[in-house]
Amino acid sequence: MVLRWKKKVKAKLGDAKLISLLTREYAPRQYVVKFVLLLVALTMGILALVNFRTPFFSSDEKKVGIDVMVALDVSKSMLCEDAKPSRLEKARLFTQTLLDQLTNNRVGLILFAGQAYLQMPLTDDITAAKLFVSNATPNAVPVQGTVIGDALQLCDKSMDNGLKKYKAVVLISDGEDHDPKASEMVRQLRENGVVVFTVGVGSVEGSPIKEPGATEYKLDAQGKMVLTRLNEKELKDIAQQSGGEYFHLDHAEANAAEIAKVLSTMDKRSLSDKGGARQYASLFPFFIIFLVLLLIAEIFIPEVKKR
């Protein structure tokens, strides 16, 4: 199209023979080559901005660690603000901080309230795990309540029961409702070599709660203000029966470091890279290098014929 435009301009300038004589050293083919090089360079620039990546697995790096299932309570009682900004927000911050310190292990995530759901199976993709945690709300579990027993049962099913060690559960909850099934599941977990660490969120004295979007505190059928309390006894019993420890969530970073330290003392096994997080190599440097080479080549291609 540009060549056609040049021909039209050339015809308008005057006598065709005279113009041809004056421009006899001009090389239209070389101009086309220069134009194509610039076009390809522009394409390389666009591809560099897209930042294509290619996945690869690092076969040289061998990891040793354990399997850790994190069970996070997302019941409405976790919206209570006796732990600032709320029990759930503080629990999510703690969980994400803990995950950052478990990079050499495989982690899985279970959300529970009146039912338990496997949000993410065991993987070493810590970034994905943190993303799931950041989206954990009471809306993720439609049935309300606090069924710790179901959460522990799902943790047990999500791990390899052929192994009798190298496994742990971190249960984060206010433990508000007493679940008689929990003791039975703790015994089963211990038989399967799973150690349970419990993290209590909230205050023993209790505090009122608000329904999502509500401006007033929740009332019971008699019009009395509903209080939600941290059930430390149940959480301590679960940890003690499984051979684990109980922690009260005071400072997310300090508590996460403390639990990560305890987990690091457990017996470890070799973890396969397969099925875990993929490493990605960015391709944009190659596009940039190609773009620069094209621009350099374009500079050294003249638009005039060699004499």
N, C-alpha and C positions, 0 to 999 in steps of 0.2 A: 504494500500500500504506500509506503514511504517512497519507494522507487518510482511508482506511478506519479506521485505528487511531484517528485523531482523532474520527471519528464515533462509534466505540464508547465512547471515553472520555467524550464529550459526553453520550451516552445514559445513562451510569452516574452522571453528576453529579447528576441530579435531573429536575425537570420540564422537558420539552423546550421548551415555550413560553418559560419563564423563562430557560433557558440561551440560547435563540435571541435573546431580547431583550437579554441581557447581552453577547452576542457579535455584535450586529448590525453592528458596524463592521469585523468581521474579513473579509478578502478572500481566500478560498481559492484563487482563480485566480492572484493575485499570489504567493501562497506557492508554487504549482506552478512559476511562472516562476523564482522564487528558487532552488528546488530543482534545476531543470534547469540553471540557470547554474552552480551549484556542481558538479553532475555533469560538465558539460562542462569546467569548470576543472580538476577532478580528472583527466579524460582528457588535457588539455593538459599537466598536470604529468608524467603517465606517459610521454607522447610525448617530452617534453623530456629525461627521464632516458634514454630509448632512444637519443637523439642521432642522429637521422636525418641523413644527409649526401647532398648532390647533387653529381655530378661535373661539372666544367667544364674546358674547355681555355682557356688564356690565349693569345689570338691576337696580342696586342700585343707579347709578349715573344719576341724572336728570339734563339736561342742559336747560338753558334759554338763548335765543338769538334772532337773526333776520336772515332773508334771504338776502344775498348780492350777486347780480349778478355783475361780473366784465366784462366790455366790453373793450377789448384791441384792439387798432388800429394797424394793421400790414401792412398798405399800404406802398408802396415804398418810399413815402415822409418821413416815419419814419426811413429810413436809413440815413437821413441827420445827419451830424456830428456837428451841432451847439450845441448839448448837448452831451458831451463826455461820453463814446466812440461813441455812436450814440443815437438818440432819442429812437429807439426801445430797445437797450440794457439797457438804463437808465430806460425806462418804465417797462421792465421785472424785473429788480432789485427791483424797487419800488413795483411792484405787489407781488413779492415773499416775500418781507419784510412785506407788509401789510397782506398777508395771514397768516404769522406767528403770527400776533396779532389778528386774527379773529378765534381762535381755538374753541371758545364756540358758534360759529354761523355756519349756513349752507352757503356754497358759491357755485357759479356756474361760468362758464367761457364762454364768447363769443368772438370770433375773427372776426374782420370785416375789410374790405377794400371797394371794389366795391360791395361786398355782405357780409352778416353776417351769421356766422355759429356757432351753439351751439357746443362747444368743450366738455363741461362737464356740466350735469344738477346739480341742487342743491344737495349738499352732505356735510357732515362734515369731509370728507377725505381730509384734507389739503395737505397731502403728494402727493396725486394724482393730486390735483389742481396745485401744484408747478411744477410737472413734465410736465403737459400740457403747462404751461407758459414758461418753459425753452425751449420747442420745437416750440414756436410761431415764425414764420417767414413769410415774404410776400408770400412764396410758399404755405402756408396753405390756401390762398384765391386766386384762379386763376384770378378773375376779379378785376382790380385795380380801385382806386377811394377812396372816404371817405364818405360812406353813413351812417351817424350817425343815421338818422331816422330809417333805417332798423335794426340797432343794438339795438336801444331803443325798437322797436316793438318786437324784438325777446326776449329781456329781460322781457318785459311785459308778453309775452306768456309763459315764462319759470317759472313764479311765480304764486302762488295761488291767483287768483283774487277774491276769496271768502272772503279774508281778506283785510281790508282797512287800515292796518298799519303793522308794523313789517317788512317792506321791504325797501331795498335801492339798488341803482345802482351806481357803481363807474365807470365812463366813462373816459378812458385814451386815449388821442388823441392830434394831432396837429390841428385838426379842420380845415384843409386846405380848403376843398371844402365846399361851402355853400349848405346845404341840406334843402330845404323848408319844407320837410316832418318832420323834427326834431321838430319844434314848435308844430305841431299837435300831435305828439307822446308824447311830454312832458305833454301836457294837459291831454291826456289819462292816462299816468302814475300817474299824480297827482290825478285824479279821483279815481284811484285804490289804492291810499294810498302809492305810491312809491316815495321816495325822491331820487333825482339824485344829486350826487356829481361829479363834473368834474375836471379832472386833465390835465392841459395843458403842452405839452412837446415841447421844442424848443424855438426859439427866434422870437420876433415880427419883427425884422429887416430882417430876412430870411437868407438863406444860400444855396449854390448849392448842388446838390446831384449827386451821382454816381449810375449807374445801377449795380446790383450784378455782380461781376467779371470784371467790366470795370475799365480802368485806367484813363479815362478822365471824366470830369463832363458832365452831360446831357445837350444837346442843343435842342432848339425848331426848328420848320420848317424853321425859318429865320436864324438859326445858332447862335442865342443868348443863353447865358447861362440861364438855367432854375433855378429860385429861389423858394424855398418853405418856407412859413412863417407861424408862429403860429397864428391862428385865435382866439385870446383871446375873442373877442366880442361875437362870437357865443357860445363858451363854457360858458362864464359868463351868457349869456342870458338863456341857458338851465338850469343851476344851480339855477338861480334866480326864473325862472318860476315854478320850481318844489319844491321850498322851501329848496333847498340844498345850497351848497357852492362851490365856485371855488377855486382851488389851482394851483399855478404854480409849476411845478416839478423842484426844485432846488437841494435839498438834499433828496435822497430816504428814508433814515432812519427817518429823521426829519419829512418829509411830511407824511410818513406812520403812524408814531406815532400820528401825528396831526389828521389825518382822522380817525384812529382807536378810538381815544378819542371822537371824535364827534359821531361816530357810537355807541359807548358804552352808550351814553346818550339817545338813542332812546328807545321807549317802547319795551319790550321784551316779548316773549311767551315761553312756554315750548316746547322744541324740542324733538321729539322721536328719539331713537337710531336706530330704524328700518330703513333699507335702507341707513344707513350712513356708516361710516368707521368701519370696524371690528377691534377689538383688537385681537392680536395673542399671544398665550402662546408658548414659545419654549420648545420642548421636550428633547433637548440634555442633560440636567442634569440627567434625568431618565436613559438614555442610559449609561452615565458615571458611575452612581451609580451601575447599573447592571454589568457593565464591571469590576469595582473594586471588587465587591462581587464574581464574577466568578474567578478572579485572586487569591483572598484570598482562595477560596475553592480549587482551583487547587494546591496551595502550601501545603495545609494540607492533600491532598490525596497521600499516599505513593505508590511507585511502587513495594513494597515488601509485602508478605503475613504476616498477624499477626501470631505470634507464639502461 
